[in-house]
């Protein structure tokens, strides 16, 4: 490991201190820190002469400092799939940024010595298709893809591998990865899915039918969604507001597992299940009767 790039949420109160101390630690250990010039200007620290995209391309490891939202933003950087990511939460413990601040230097030491494991996290590819079956836009999502209208109920026809599945009469539809199962999907009643499973989640938003349920499709499936409602301003959201597209009534979208993945360096101090228990307080307040 010769270079460590930085992707920093500069609004975090500890950002300046953490970037400065980590940069010094890296230099003392013969590793070049690469801080994007736009980040360096905000934090008033020396820059690298590269912008954020160039830092990602030049790094052996990318250090993401912030929270889960920061990691989602980093996931939309070009060529991010080529570099292992050490995601460090400098706020509260996250589902994706599971490495705590006090683990940062020990984690970097382990990486320097080759003592680390990588999680390969699924990414979704979403393609918009016009009425002539021509693909006109393509995006990638680490957490989820959402189709919804701001103000109205919409009807969405869904197909799995070309076979008709459910017509959703709802405020919208979330199509999520296992990593995204603890995000927007969870807040809409979706199932928590272990992040290494090969699966795609379909979670309706406020469905207007008791017969509509959440569904977990095989990860190799292709999900097609077409709009039955003749409304304008139906929107496609990719990982929150990181990418947004306006969908016309006569178009459809296709969602499938992308060929690329995101490489997350695992925390050696806690498991995914420990993070779930800590974040969601699973089972708290229950009493067992003997």
ABEGO torsion letter per residue (X at the ends): XABBBBBBBAABAAAAAAAAAAAAAAAAAGBBBBBBAAAAAAAGBBBAGBBAAAAAAABABBBBBEBAAAAAAAAABBGAAABBBBBBBABBBBAABABBAAAAAAAAAAAAAGBBBBBBBBBBBBBBBBAAGBBABBBBBAABBBBBBAABBBBBBBBBGGBBBBBBBBAEBBBBBAAAAABAAAAAGBBBBBAABBBBBBBBBGBABAABBBBBBBAABBBBBBBABBBBGBBBBBGEAABBBBBBAABBBBBBBBABBBBBBBBAABBAAAAAAAAAGBGBGBBBBX
